[in-house]
Amino acid sequence: MAKDKYDFIKELLEDKKINQNQRERILELASREISLEGTLEERVKKIEEIIFNDNPPGNTTITPEKPDEPQNLPKYIDPLNLYNALLAYNQNPILKTTCHPMSNANIEVILHQSGSDKYDYIKHLELIKLNFNELAEKEKFTTKMYMLIKNYLTGEGSWSSQNVKDSWSNKNLEDWANKNHNIVPNPEDSLIEAMGNEGYPLEKPFISKLTNKNIRKFSELVLFFKSLWHIKEDNSLQNILEKRNTDYKYKEWANIKFINFSQTLNLFTDVDKLFQAYSKIIDLIKENSNLNHQEIEISYYEEGPKKVLSIHQLNTIWKKSISDTIERPFGNSMLPLIEKQINGLCDLLIQAKFEDNQNYEVNLWDGKKRKAESIPFFDGVKYLLILKK
């Protein structure tokens, strides 16, 4: 139906000279013209929405009339920056020796770049710092990830949520290296067998809160460091989320199922921030559940170039109108989630059933103007964390 027809119908309905019978006749004729299904009452209601909201059938996108409220929101940080920075770190031939147990091939690279004929810890450390400084100039690490890596390499502060103090610049490590000439601090198994030395033993062993693994020597410490920003098969996202569910006792009030959850997708990201975001969203679900038992499905999958973590709360609706969701989506509970976890980690979309059984997808946080796009029938509220675009 052409736009001028909507304008014509709207003018007729707003004309104060027409009586109620004429008004009903206009609505009935408009209903036939638009060919809507349902009872007369439902069709009339839909026509009124279409005409007075200036949103003809087929236009499935709703955009705000008022600007977003950016004053108290952080500047958007593209999560692809973090992915690219961590990928570059992992591929750098010197820096990769700080996140993997070292092999003979790694030693050859160090000897070549340092101009030495034997492994030297001090020269290796100098190369590590030089390469990281150069990389940090080129790539866009988040502040949190930059400080985590910097402290891990330089020892200028503790790092990770477990406040680890051991680092590549540890004085005790230097003393050990002076007593163990030409021995790398983090050898892989083949080097351990060849050298007869397991590398530098940590003074204060600890247990990883992510994986429950013992961290007793430097070869294990570099893998612990890597686990903080690399999701992969032997650092399974599902295993860590299940541990989080148990530790935080989510199962006392929710039935959490893992559906369509990939065990093999590799992802470079801030793992600690990701689990914080997961917990905050689960807490939001609990907060809005009126203490009722909840059904939640968790998925992790690839969609083209995207890698998506989905948190789907069933049997509920999104408890905001569509216009409020577009114009002012972040209340007191959600704003800190955007500021402290989501921004720079991932984009955030929702798919949800709204009031009056309307179903929409809304881009809550992706650096673009927020809008709502109509989707097919949907049950509940699904939070989509887009971790790589």
FENBEL-V289365 format. One line per field, one symbol per residue. ss: DSSP state (A for helix, B for strand, O for the rest). psi: psi as a letter, one per 20 degrees, with the letter a starting at -180 (. if undefined). burial: I if it has 9 or more other ideal C-beta (glycine too) atoms within 8 Angstrom, else O. A space follows every 10 residues. Layout:
ss=???
psi=???
burial=???
This chain:
ss=OOAAAAAAAA AAAAOOOOOA AAAAAAAAAA AAAAOOOOOA AAAAAAAAAA AAOOOOOOOO BBBOOOOOOA AAOOOOOOAA AAAAAAAAAA AOOOAAAAOO OBOAAAAAAA AAAAOOOOOO AAAAAAAAAA AAAAAAAAOO OOAAAAAAAA AAAAOOOOBO OOOBOOOOOO AAAAAAAAAO OOOOOOBOAA AAAAAOOOOO BBBBBBBOOO OOOBBBBAAA AAAAAAAOOB BBOOBOAAAA AAAAAAAOOA AAOBBBBBBB BOOOOOBBOO AAAAAAAAAA AAAAAAAOOO OOOBBBBBBB BBBOOBBBBB BBBOOOOOOO OAAAAAAOOO OAAAAAAAAA AAOOOOBBBB BBBOAAAOBB BBBBBOOOOO BBBBOOOOOO BBBBBBBBO
psi=pqhhhggggg gghioihqrg ghghgghghh ghghlqrarg ggggggghgg gijlnqqhnj ppqqhqqrmi gjqrppppih ggghghghgh iphghiiijq qqrhhggggg gghikriqpp gghghggggg hgggghhhrn qqgghghggg hhhijirrqr ijlphqrijp hhgggghhim pjpqimqrgh hgghhkpjap pqhnqrppig ijqpohrhhh ghhgghiijo pagjmpgggh hhgggghjkh ihjqooqopl opiipqporn gghghggghg ghhggghjik jqpqppppqo rpnciqpppp ooorlrrplq rhghhghmio ahhhghgggh ggoigrqpqq pqpaqkkppq ppnhnjirpq rppprrpqob pppooohp.
burial=OOOOIIOOII OIIOOOOIOO OOIOOIIIOI IOOIOIOOOO OIIIOIIIII IOOOOIOOOO OIOIOOOOOO OOIOOOIOIO IIIIIIIIII OIOIIIIIII IIIOOIIOII IOOIOIOOII IOIIIIIIIO IIOOIIOOIO IIOOIIIIII IIIIIOOOII OOOIOIIIII OOIIOIIOOO OOIIIIIIOO IIOOOOOOII OIOOOOOIOI IOOOIOIIII IIIIIIIIII IIOOIIIIOI IIIIIOOOOI IOIIOIOIOO IOOOIOIIII IIIIIIIIII IIOIIIOOIO OOOIIIIIII IOOOOIIIII IIIIOIIIOO OIOIIIIOIO OOOIIOIIIO IIIIIIIIII IIIIOOOIII IIIIIIOOOI IIIOOOOIOI IIIIIIIIO
